[in-house]
Amino acid sequence: YGGLRLLQAACKKFAELCVNAGVAEERLAQNFTMSYETNIPRMVGLSGSSAIVTAAFRALLRFYRLSVTADLHTSESQLPQVILDVEMAELGITAGLQDRVVQVFGGVVHMDFGKHHLDTMGHGIYTVMSPKLLPPLYLAYNTNAAGDSGKVHSDVRKRYLEGDTFIAESMQALGALADKLKEALVTGDHDAIPALLRENFRIRRTVYGDAVVGARNIAMIDLAAEHGFAGKFTGSGGAIVCC
């Protein structure tokens, strides 16, 4: 999606939040011009579109000197959902919370999306961790393997909402891997991490199938393995993180 459409949708959502929160009109009287630049490669699963929306929200908050909690009557934990709504509700992009959570909080974040948390609080439990806990990681991407993340995720989301047991169990298995990775980081057990990355990719490949995952994306994982690295996708495909 073009960046200008993202900015327009972000401004619309921001205005709605201000109206709903009862922000005085005089506090929003000043006009502005908004533009953007990014160094995130497009359409390789590196959260480029949500990064633009998140940055636009932060810029608007700073420009109008508004607080997420005091003025908009929401919380930092709810802000990722607001940003997700910009893409899903305004632009019809199928996506999830993970990218937006890490962009809002920054650094390394463990995310618990347990149904109880979502039902009772409207958001997950987000635990910010020190990046110093990470082992050396490598990022690789192939712009020739780029794709539309919304199209990649749309069918799986539809199946999940329809109660597909296989999809639900697979999502639970991926969540369990995140818990194990958190434990490995806290205890300094870096040797356990490569196996977790490989299992993540195996589950993803099973869920989506090779036709959706794509030969070029599979080739990146295989190339990493040939050089002694374990790899998994950073997002919908086109980029991998290796350990």
DOTI-155547 format. One line per field, with one value per residue: x, y, z of N, C-alpha, C, O in turn. Coordinates in steps of 0.2 Angstrom, whole numbers, plus 2048, in hexadecimal, padded with zeros to 3 digits. Example, Ala and Ser with C-alpha at 12.3 -4.5 7.8 and 13.67 -1.06 7.14 Angstrom:
BEGIN
n.X <- [842, 840]
n.Y <- [7E4, 7F5]
n.Z <- [827, 823]
ca.X <- [83E, 844]
ca.Y <- [7EA, 7FB]
ca.Z <- [827, 824]
c.X <- [842, 840]
c.Y <- [7F0, 800]
c.Z <- [827, 827]
o.X <- [847, 843]
o.Y <- [7EF, 806]
o.Z <- [82A, 828]
END
This chain:
BEGIN
n.X <- [804, 802, 80C, 806, 7F8, 7F8, 7FC, 7F1, 7E7, 7EB, 7EB, 7DD, 7D8, 7DF, 7D8, 7CB, 7CD, 7D1, 7C5, 7BC, 7C2, 7C0, 7C9, 7CD, 7C8, 7D0, 7DC, 7E0, 7E1, 7EC, 7F3, 7FB, 808, 80C, 818, 822, 830, 839, 844, 841, 840, 835, 826, 82B, 828, 82C, 825, 823, 817, 810, 819, 81A, 80D, 80D, 818, 812, 807, 80E, 814, 80A, 804, 80F, 810, 804, 805, 7FF, 7FA, 7FA, 7F4, 7EF, 7E8, 7E2, 7DC, 7DF, 7EA, 7FC, 7FD, 7F1, 7F3, 7F9, 7EE, 7E6, 7EE, 7EF, 7E1, 7E1, 7E7, 7DF, 7D1, 7CF, 7D6, 7D5, 7DF, 7E5, 7EC, 7F7, 7F9, 807, 812, 80E, 80E, 81C, 821, 81B, 820, 82D, 83E, 841, 833, 829, 81A, 80A, 7FC, 7F0, 7E0, 7D8, 7DE, 7DC, 7CE, 7CA, 7D2, 7D4, 7E0, 7F0, 7FD, 80B, 81C, 82A, 83B, 84D, 857, 864, 864, 863, 86A, 877, 870, 86A, 864, 85C, 856, 84C, 847, 842, 83A, 82F, 81E, 80C, 808, 7FB, 7F3, 7FA, 7F7, 7E9, 7E1, 7E4, 7E0, 7D2, 7CF, 7D2, 7C9, 7BE, 7BE, 7C7, 7D0, 7DD, 7E4, 7E2, 7E9, 7F5, 7F9, 7F9, 804, 80E, 80E, 812, 81F, 824, 824, 82D, 839, 83A, 83D, 849, 851, 851, 857, 863, 866, 86B, 86E, 862, 85A, 85B, 855, 848, 845, 845, 83A, 830, 830, 82D, 820, 819, 81B, 813, 807, 804, 808, 812, 810, 80B, 814, 820, 82C, 838, 839, 83A, 846, 84F, 84F, 854, 861, 866, 867, 870, 87C, 87D, 874, 865, 854, 846, 837, 835, 829, 81C, 823, 831, 83B, 847, 84C, 85B, 864]
n.Y <- [7FA, 80B, 818, 825, 822, 81B, 825, 82E, 826, 824, 831, 833, 829, 82E, 83A, 836, 830, 83A, 842, 839, 838, 844, 84F, 860, 86B, 877, 873, 86B, 874, 878, 877, 86A, 863, 854, 848, 83A, 82F, 820, 812, 805, 7F6, 7F3, 7E9, 7DC, 7D6, 7DD, 7E6, 7F3, 7FB, 7FC, 803, 80F, 814, 813, 81C, 828, 82A, 82C, 838, 841, 841, 847, 853, 859, 859, 84F, 843, 831, 82A, 834, 83E, 837, 82D, 81F, 811, 80D, 7FF, 7FD, 804, 7FE, 7F7, 801, 806, 7FB, 7FB, 806, 800, 7F5, 7F8, 804, 803, 7F6, 7EC, 7DC, 7D7, 7D6, 7D8, 7D7, 7DE, 7EB, 7EC, 7EA, 7F6, 800, 7FE, 7FB, 7F4, 7E4, 7DA, 7CF, 7C7, 7C3, 7BD, 7B7, 7B1, 7B5, 7C0, 7C9, 7C9, 7CF, 7DA, 7E0, 7E0, 7D9, 7D1, 7DA, 7D8, 7E1, 7DF, 7DE, 7E3, 7DE, 7D1, 7CA, 7BE, 7BF, 7C4, 7C2, 7CB, 7C8, 7CB, 7CA, 7D3, 7CE, 7C4, 7CA, 7CE, 7D1, 7D4, 7D4, 7CC, 7C0, 7BC, 7BC, 7B1, 7A7, 7AE, 7AF, 7A1, 79F, 7A7, 7A0, 795, 78B, 77D, 778, 784, 78B, 784, 784, 791, 792, 78A, 792, 79C, 796, 794, 7A1, 7A3, 79A, 79F, 7AB, 7A7, 7A1, 7AC, 7B3, 7AA, 7A9, 79F, 79D, 793, 78C, 793, 792, 786, 78A, 794, 78C, 784, 78D, 791, 785, 782, 78D, 78B, 77F, 784, 78E, 789, 784, 78A, 797, 79B, 79C, 799, 7A0, 7A6, 79A, 796, 7A0, 79C, 78F, 792, 799, 78F, 787, 78E, 78C, 792, 795, 79A, 7A5, 7AD, 7BE, 7C4, 7C4, 7BF, 7BF, 7C4, 7BF, 7BA, 7B5, 7AA]
n.Z <- [800, 7FC, 804, 806, 807, 813, 81C, 81A, 81F, 82C, 831, 831, 83A, 846, 847, 84A, 856, 85E, 85E, 864, 871, 876, 874, 874, 867, 865, 868, 85D, 853, 84B, 83B, 830, 826, 820, 81C, 817, 818, 816, 81A, 81A, 811, 804, 805, 80A, 816, 821, 829, 823, 820, 82B, 833, 82E, 831, 83F, 842, 83D, 846, 852, 84E, 84C, 859, 860, 859, 85D, 86A, 872, 87E, 87E, 889, 892, 88A, 87F, 885, 885, 885, 884, 881, 87A, 86F, 864, 85E, 85A, 850, 847, 844, 83B, 82F, 82D, 82F, 828, 81C, 818, 819, 81D, 82C, 83B, 84D, 851, 84A, 84D, 85A, 85E, 858, 85F, 86C, 86B, 869, 870, 872, 87B, 877, 87D, 877, 87D, 87D, 888, 88D, 882, 882, 88E, 890, 884, 87D, 87C, 887, 889, 88A, 88C, 888, 88A, 87C, 87D, 881, 876, 86B, 85E, 84F, 83E, 830, 821, 811, 802, 7F5, 7E9, 7ED, 7F3, 7F9, 7FB, 80B, 811, 808, 80A, 817, 818, 814, 81E, 82A, 828, 828, 836, 83C, 839, 841, 83E, 844, 842, 83E, 84A, 853, 84E, 84F, 85D, 860, 85A, 863, 86E, 86B, 86B, 879, 87D, 877, 87E, 88B, 888, 885, 891, 899, 893, 88A, 87C, 873, 871, 869, 85A, 857, 85A, 851, 845, 847, 847, 83A, 834, 838, 833, 825, 824, 827, 81D, 811, 803, 7F7, 7FB, 804, 7FB, 7EF, 7EF, 7FB, 803, 7FE, 804, 811, 810, 80B, 816, 81F, 819, 81C, 829, 831, 83A, 834, 833, 82E, 82E, 82C, 821, 817, 80C, 814, 820, 830, 838, 842]
ca.X <- [800, 806, 80D, 801, 7F2, 7F9, 7FC, 7EA, 7E3, 7ED, 7E8, 7D6, 7D7, 7E1, 7D3, 7C6, 7CF, 7D1, 7BE, 7B9, 7C5, 7BE, 7CE, 7CA, 7C9, 7D5, 7E3, 7E1, 7E0, 7F1, 7F3, 801, 80A, 80F, 81B, 826, 835, 83A, 849, 83F, 83F, 82D, 822, 82F, 827, 830, 821, 823, 811, 80E, 81E, 818, 807, 80F, 81B, 80D, 803, 813, 816, 804, 804, 814, 80E, 7FE, 806, 7FA, 7FC, 7F6, 7F0, 7EB, 7E4, 7DE, 7D9, 7E1, 7F1, 801, 7FB, 7EC, 7F5, 7FA, 7E8, 7E4, 7F2, 7EC, 7DB, 7E2, 7E8, 7DA, 7CA, 7CF, 7D9, 7D3, 7E5, 7E5, 7F3, 7F6, 7FC, 80E, 816, 80D, 811, 823, 822, 819, 824, 834, 843, 83E, 82D, 825, 812, 805, 7F5, 7EB, 7D9, 7D5, 7E0, 7D9, 7C7, 7C9, 7D6, 7D4, 7E7, 7F4, 802, 811, 822, 830, 841, 853, 85A, 86A, 863, 863, 870, 878, 86B, 86B, 85E, 85D, 850, 84C, 842, 83E, 835, 82A, 817, 808, 807, 7F4, 7F1, 7FD, 7F3, 7E2, 7DD, 7E5, 7DC, 7CB, 7CE, 7D2, 7C3, 7B9, 7BF, 7CC, 7D3, 7E4, 7E7, 7E2, 7EE, 7FC, 7FA, 7FB, 80B, 813, 80E, 816, 826, 826, 825, 834, 83E, 83A, 840, 850, 854, 851, 85C, 869, 867, 86B, 86E, 85B, 857, 85B, 84F, 841, 844, 844, 834, 82B, 82F, 829, 819, 816, 81B, 80E, 800, 802, 809, 818, 80E, 80A, 81B, 823, 833, 83E, 839, 83D, 84D, 853, 84F, 859, 867, 869, 869, 877, 881, 87D, 86F, 85D, 851, 83F, 835, 834, 822, 818, 828, 836, 841, 848, 851, 85F, 868]
ca.Y <- [800, 811, 81C, 82A, 81F, 819, 82B, 830, 822, 825, 837, 832, 826, 832, 83F, 833, 82E, 841, 844, 834, 839, 84B, 854, 867, 86D, 87C, 86F, 868, 879, 879, 872, 867, 860, 84D, 844, 834, 82B, 819, 80E, 7FE, 7F3, 7F2, 7E2, 7D6, 7D4, 7E1, 7EB, 7FA, 7FF, 7FE, 807, 816, 816, 815, 823, 82E, 82B, 82F, 83F, 845, 842, 84C, 859, 85C, 859, 84B, 83D, 82B, 829, 83A, 841, 833, 828, 818, 80F, 80B, 7F8, 7FD, 808, 7FA, 7F5, 807, 806, 7F6, 7FD, 80A, 7FC, 7F0, 7FB, 809, 801, 7EF, 7E8, 7D7, 7D8, 7D4, 7DD, 7D6, 7E3, 7F2, 7EC, 7EC, 7FD, 804, 7FD, 7FB, 7EF, 7DD, 7D9, 7C9, 7C9, 7BE, 7BE, 7B3, 7B3, 7B8, 7C7, 7CD, 7CA, 7D3, 7E1, 7E3, 7E0, 7D3, 7D3, 7DB, 7D9, 7E4, 7DB, 7E2, 7E0, 7DB, 7CA, 7C6, 7BC, 7C2, 7C2, 7C5, 7CC, 7C7, 7CC, 7C9, 7D7, 7CA, 7C0, 7CF, 7CD, 7D5, 7D0, 7D3, 7C6, 7BA, 7BB, 7BD, 7AA, 7A4, 7B2, 7AD, 79A, 79F, 7AA, 79B, 790, 786, 77A, 778, 78A, 78D, 780, 786, 798, 791, 787, 797, 7A0, 792, 795, 7A7, 7A2, 796, 7A4, 7B0, 7A3, 7A0, 7B2, 7B5, 7A6, 7AA, 799, 79F, 78D, 789, 797, 790, 781, 78D, 797, 787, 781, 792, 791, 77F, 783, 792, 788, 77B, 788, 792, 785, 786, 78F, 79D, 79D, 79E, 796, 7A5, 7A6, 794, 796, 7A4, 798, 78A, 795, 79B, 788, 784, 791, 78B, 797, 794, 7A0, 7A6, 7B3, 7C4, 7C6, 7C0, 7BC, 7C4, 7C6, 7BA, 7BC, 7AF, 7A9]
ca.Z <- [800, 7FC, 80A, 807, 809, 81A, 81F, 81A, 824, 833, 833, 832, 840, 84B, 848, 84D, 85D, 862, 85F, 869, 877, 878, 874, 872, 861, 865, 869, 857, 84E, 847, 835, 82F, 820, 822, 817, 81A, 815, 819, 818, 81A, 80B, 803, 804, 80C, 81C, 826, 82C, 821, 820, 832, 836, 82C, 835, 846, 842, 83C, 84C, 856, 84C, 84E, 861, 862, 856, 860, 871, 875, 881, 87D, 88E, 895, 885, 87A, 889, 883, 888, 87F, 87F, 875, 869, 85E, 85B, 856, 84A, 843, 841, 835, 829, 82C, 82E, 823, 815, 816, 819, 822, 830, 842, 852, 853, 848, 850, 862, 85F, 856, 864, 872, 869, 86C, 870, 875, 87B, 876, 87F, 874, 880, 87C, 88E, 88D, 87D, 883, 894, 890, 87D, 87B, 87E, 88C, 885, 88E, 889, 88A, 888, 876, 87F, 882, 870, 868, 857, 84A, 837, 82C, 81A, 80D, 7FB, 7F2, 7E4, 7F1, 7F6, 7F8, 7FF, 811, 812, 804, 80D, 81D, 818, 815, 825, 82F, 826, 82B, 83D, 83F, 838, 846, 83C, 849, 840, 83E, 851, 857, 84B, 852, 864, 85F, 859, 869, 873, 869, 86E, 880, 87E, 875, 883, 890, 886, 885, 898, 89C, 88F, 886, 875, 86F, 870, 864, 853, 856, 85A, 84A, 840, 848, 845, 833, 832, 83A, 82E, 81F, 824, 827, 817, 80B, 7FF, 7F2, 7FE, 806, 7F5, 7EE, 7F0, 803, 805, 7FC, 809, 817, 80F, 80B, 81D, 822, 816, 81F, 830, 835, 83A, 832, 833, 82B, 832, 82B, 81C, 812, 809, 818, 825, 836, 839, 848]
c.X <- [804, 806, 808, 7FA, 7F2, 7F9, 7F5, 7E6, 7E5, 7EB, 7E0, 7D4, 7D9, 7DB, 7CD, 7C7, 7CF, 7C9, 7BB, 7BC, 7C3, 7C3, 7CB, 7CC, 7CF, 7DC, 7E5, 7E1, 7E6, 7F2, 7FA, 802, 80E, 812, 81F, 82B, 837, 840, 848, 83D, 837, 82B, 827, 82E, 82B, 82C, 821, 81D, 80F, 813, 81C, 812, 809, 813, 817, 809, 808, 814, 810, 803, 809, 812, 809, 7FF, 801, 7FD, 7F8, 7F1, 7EB, 7E6, 7DF, 7DA, 7D9, 7E7, 7F6, 800, 7F5, 7ED, 7F6, 7F4, 7E5, 7E8, 7F0, 7E6, 7DC, 7E3, 7E2, 7D3, 7CA, 7D2, 7D8, 7D9, 7E5, 7EC, 7F1, 7F9, 803, 812, 815, 80F, 818, 825, 820, 81E, 82B, 838, 840, 838, 82A, 81D, 80E, 7FE, 7F0, 7E4, 7D6, 7D8, 7DD, 7D1, 7C6, 7CC, 7D6, 7DB, 7EB, 7F9, 808, 817, 828, 836, 847, 855, 861, 86A, 863, 86A, 872, 873, 86C, 865, 860, 856, 851, 846, 83E, 839, 82F, 823, 813, 806, 7FF, 7F1, 7F4, 7F9, 7EC, 7DE, 7DE, 7E1, 7D4, 7CA, 7CE, 7CC, 7BD, 7B9, 7C3, 7D0, 7DB, 7E7, 7E7, 7E8, 7F5, 7FE, 7FC, 802, 810, 813, 812, 81E, 829, 828, 82C, 839, 83F, 83E, 848, 854, 856, 857, 863, 86B, 866, 86B, 867, 858, 856, 855, 848, 840, 842, 83C, 82E, 82A, 82B, 822, 816, 816, 815, 807, 7FF, 803, 80F, 816, 80D, 811, 820, 82A, 839, 83F, 83C, 844, 852, 854, 855, 860, 86A, 86B, 86F, 87D, 881, 878, 868, 85A, 84A, 83D, 834, 82C, 81F, 81D, 82C, 83C, 841, 84D, 854, 863, 86D]
c.Y <- [806, 815, 821, 828, 81E, 820, 82E, 82D, 823, 82C, 837, 82F, 82A, 837, 83C, 831, 835, 843, 83F, 836, 840, 850, 85B, 868, 872, 878, 86C, 86D, 87A, 874, 86F, 864, 859, 84A, 83E, 832, 825, 816, 807, 7FB, 7F2, 7EB, 7DC, 7D4, 7D7, 7E7, 7F2, 7FE, 801, 803, 80E, 818, 818, 81B, 829, 82F, 82E, 836, 843, 846, 847, 853, 85D, 85C, 855, 845, 837, 82A, 82E, 83D, 83D, 82D, 821, 817, 80D, 803, 7F8, 801, 804, 7F8, 7FB, 808, 801, 7F7, 802, 806, 7F8, 7F3, 800, 807, 7F9, 7EA, 7E2, 7D7, 7D6, 7D9, 7DD, 7DC, 7EA, 7F2, 7EE, 7F3, 802, 804, 7FE, 7F6, 7E8, 7DD, 7D2, 7CB, 7C3, 7C0, 7B9, 7B5, 7B7, 7BF, 7CC, 7CE, 7CF, 7DA, 7E4, 7E3, 7DA, 7D6, 7D4, 7DC, 7DB, 7E1, 7DF, 7DE, 7DD, 7D4, 7C6, 7C4, 7C0, 7BF, 7C5, 7C5, 7CC, 7C8, 7CC, 7CD, 7D3, 7C5, 7C4, 7CD, 7D1, 7D1, 7CF, 7CD, 7BF, 7B7, 7BA, 7B6, 7A7, 7A8, 7AF, 7A6, 79A, 7A2, 7A5, 795, 78A, 783, 77A, 77E, 78D, 78A, 782, 78D, 797, 78E, 78D, 79C, 79D, 793, 79C, 7A7, 79F, 79B, 7A9, 7AD, 7A2, 7A6, 7B4, 7B1, 7A6, 7A3, 79A, 799, 78A, 78D, 795, 78B, 784, 791, 792, 785, 786, 792, 78B, 77F, 788, 78F, 783, 77E, 78B, 78E, 788, 78B, 796, 7A0, 7A0, 79B, 79A, 7A6, 7A0, 794, 79A, 7A0, 793, 78D, 797, 794, 786, 788, 791, 78F, 794, 79B, 7A0, 7AC, 7B8, 7C6, 7C1, 7BD, 7C1, 7C5, 7C0, 7BC, 7B5, 7AF, 7A3]
c.Z <- [800, 802, 80B, 809, 811, 81E, 820, 81F, 82B, 836, 835, 839, 846, 84D, 84C, 855, 861, 863, 865, 870, 87A, 878, 871, 86B, 860, 865, 862, 851, 849, 841, 834, 828, 822, 81B, 81B, 815, 819, 816, 818, 813, 80A, 802, 805, 813, 822, 829, 82A, 821, 827, 835, 834, 830, 83C, 847, 841, 842, 851, 855, 84E, 856, 863, 860, 85A, 868, 875, 879, 880, 883, 891, 890, 881, 87E, 887, 886, 882, 87D, 87A, 86F, 863, 85A, 857, 850, 845, 840, 83B, 82F, 828, 82A, 829, 81C, 813, 816, 81F, 825, 837, 846, 853, 851, 84C, 857, 862, 85D, 85B, 86A, 871, 86C, 86B, 874, 875, 87B, 878, 87C, 877, 87F, 882, 88F, 888, 87F, 889, 894, 889, 87A, 87E, 884, 889, 88A, 88B, 88C, 887, 881, 877, 880, 87C, 86E, 861, 852, 843, 834, 825, 816, 805, 7F8, 7EC, 7E7, 7F4, 7F4, 7FC, 805, 813, 80E, 807, 813, 81D, 818, 81B, 82A, 82E, 829, 832, 83F, 83E, 83C, 843, 841, 848, 840, 846, 854, 854, 84E, 85A, 864, 85E, 85F, 86E, 871, 86B, 875, 881, 87C, 87B, 889, 88E, 886, 88C, 89B, 899, 88B, 87F, 871, 86D, 86B, 85D, 852, 856, 854, 845, 841, 846, 83E, 830, 833, 834, 827, 81E, 824, 820, 811, 807, 7FA, 7F4, 800, 801, 7F5, 7F0, 7F8, 806, 804, 801, 80F, 816, 80E, 811, 820, 81F, 819, 826, 834, 835, 838, 833, 830, 830, 832, 826, 817, 80E, 80D, 81E, 82A, 837, 83F, 847]
o.X <- [809, 801, 806, 7F7, 7ED, 7F6, 7F3, 7E2, 7E0, 7E9, 7DE, 7D0, 7D6, 7DA, 7CA, 7C3, 7CC, 7C8, 7B7, 7B8, 7C5, 7C3, 7C8, 7D2, 7D3, 7E1, 7EB, 7E0, 7E5, 7F1, 7FF, 7FD, 812, 80F, 820, 82B, 836, 841, 84C, 839, 834, 82F, 826, 832, 82C, 82F, 821, 81E, 80E, 811, 81D, 811, 807, 812, 818, 808, 806, 814, 811, 801, 807, 813, 809, 7FB, 7FE, 802, 7F2, 7EB, 7E5, 7E1, 7D9, 7D7, 7D5, 7EA, 7F4, 801, 7F5, 7EA, 7F4, 7F4, 7E2, 7E5, 7F0, 7E5, 7D8, 7E0, 7E0, 7D0, 7C5, 7CF, 7DA, 7D9, 7E4, 7F1, 7EC, 7FC, 806, 816, 819, 810, 81A, 82A, 824, 81F, 82F, 836, 83D, 838, 829, 81B, 80F, 7FB, 7EB, 7E3, 7D2, 7D4, 7DB, 7CF, 7C1, 7CA, 7D7, 7DC, 7E8, 7F8, 80B, 817, 82A, 837, 846, 856, 863, 86F, 864, 86F, 86D, 872, 870, 860, 865, 851, 857, 841, 839, 835, 82C, 822, 815, 803, 7FD, 7ED, 7F0, 7F7, 7E9, 7D9, 7D9, 7DE, 7D1, 7C5, 7CA, 7C9, 7B8, 7B5, 7C3, 7D5, 7DF, 7ED, 7EC, 7EB, 7FA, 803, 801, 806, 815, 819, 816, 822, 82E, 82C, 82F, 83F, 845, 843, 84C, 85A, 85B, 85B, 868, 871, 861, 869, 866, 853, 851, 852, 844, 83A, 83D, 839, 829, 825, 827, 81E, 810, 811, 812, 803, 7F9, 800, 80F, 81A, 80F, 813, 823, 82E, 83D, 844, 840, 848, 857, 859, 859, 865, 870, 870, 873, 882, 885, 879, 866, 85C, 847, 841, 832, 82A, 81F, 81A, 829, 841, 83C, 851, 851, 865, 871]
o.Y <- [807, 815, 822, 82B, 81E, 820, 830, 82F, 823, 82C, 83A, 831, 82A, 839, 83F, 832, 835, 845, 842, 834, 842, 855, 85B, 867, 872, 87B, 86A, 86B, 87C, 86E, 872, 863, 85A, 84A, 83E, 833, 825, 816, 802, 7FE, 7EF, 7E7, 7D7, 7D1, 7D4, 7EC, 7F7, 804, 807, 807, 813, 81E, 81D, 81F, 82E, 835, 833, 83B, 849, 84B, 84B, 858, 863, 85E, 857, 842, 838, 829, 82E, 83F, 83E, 829, 81D, 81A, 80C, 802, 7F3, 800, 806, 7F7, 7FA, 809, 802, 7F6, 802, 808, 7F7, 7F2, 801, 80A, 7F7, 7E5, 7E4, 7D6, 7D4, 7DE, 7E2, 7DF, 7ED, 7F7, 7F2, 7F6, 807, 809, 800, 7F3, 7E6, 7DF, 7D0, 7CF, 7BD, 7C5, 7B8, 7BB, 7BC, 7C4, 7D1, 7D4, 7D3, 7DE, 7EA, 7E6, 7D7, 7DC, 7CF, 7E1, 7D8, 7E1, 7E3, 7D8, 7D9, 7D0, 7C0, 7C7, 7C3, 7B9, 7CB, 7C1, 7CE, 7C6, 7CD, 7CB, 7D5, 7C2, 7C1, 7CA, 7D5, 7CB, 7CA, 7C9, 7BA, 7B2, 7B7, 7B5, 7A4, 7A4, 7AE, 7A4, 797, 79F, 7A5, 790, 784, 787, 77C, 77F, 790, 78D, 782, 78E, 79B, 790, 78D, 79E, 7A0, 793, 79C, 7AA, 7A1, 79B, 7AB, 7B0, 7A3, 7A6, 7B6, 7B3, 7A3, 7A2, 798, 799, 786, 78B, 795, 78B, 782, 791, 793, 784, 785, 792, 78B, 77D, 786, 790, 782, 77C, 78A, 78F, 78E, 790, 79B, 7A6, 7A5, 79A, 797, 7A6, 7A0, 791, 798, 7A0, 791, 789, 796, 794, 783, 785, 794, 78F, 791, 7A0, 79A, 7B1, 7B7, 7C9, 7BB, 7B9, 7C7, 7C8, 7BE, 7C1, 7B0, 7B5, 7A1]
o.Z <- [803, 806, 811, 80D, 814, 823, 825, 823, 82F, 83B, 83A, 83D, 84B, 852, 850, 859, 867, 869, 869, 875, 87F, 87C, 86C, 86A, 85B, 863, 861, 84C, 843, 842, 838, 825, 826, 816, 821, 80F, 81F, 810, 818, 810, 80F, 7FF, 801, 816, 827, 82C, 82D, 823, 828, 83A, 838, 832, 83F, 84B, 844, 844, 854, 859, 850, 858, 867, 863, 85B, 86C, 87A, 876, 87F, 882, 892, 892, 880, 87C, 887, 88A, 87C, 877, 877, 86A, 85D, 854, 852, 84A, 83F, 83A, 836, 82A, 822, 826, 825, 817, 80E, 812, 824, 822, 839, 844, 855, 855, 84D, 85A, 866, 85F, 85C, 86D, 875, 871, 866, 87A, 870, 87F, 875, 87F, 873, 880, 882, 891, 88A, 87D, 889, 897, 888, 875, 883, 886, 886, 88F, 886, 892, 882, 881, 873, 880, 87C, 870, 85F, 852, 843, 834, 822, 819, 803, 7F8, 7EA, 7E3, 7F8, 7EF, 800, 805, 816, 811, 807, 814, 821, 81C, 81E, 82E, 833, 82C, 836, 844, 841, 83C, 846, 844, 84C, 843, 848, 858, 858, 850, 85C, 869, 861, 860, 872, 876, 86D, 878, 886, 87F, 87C, 88C, 892, 888, 88E, 89F, 89B, 889, 87C, 86B, 869, 868, 85A, 84D, 853, 852, 841, 83C, 844, 83B, 82C, 82E, 832, 824, 819, 820, 81E, 80C, 807, 7F8, 7F1, 7FF, 801, 7FA, 7F3, 7FA, 80A, 808, 803, 812, 81A, 810, 813, 823, 823, 819, 82A, 83A, 830, 83A, 832, 830, 836, 836, 827, 813, 80E, 80A, 820, 829, 838, 841, 84C]
END
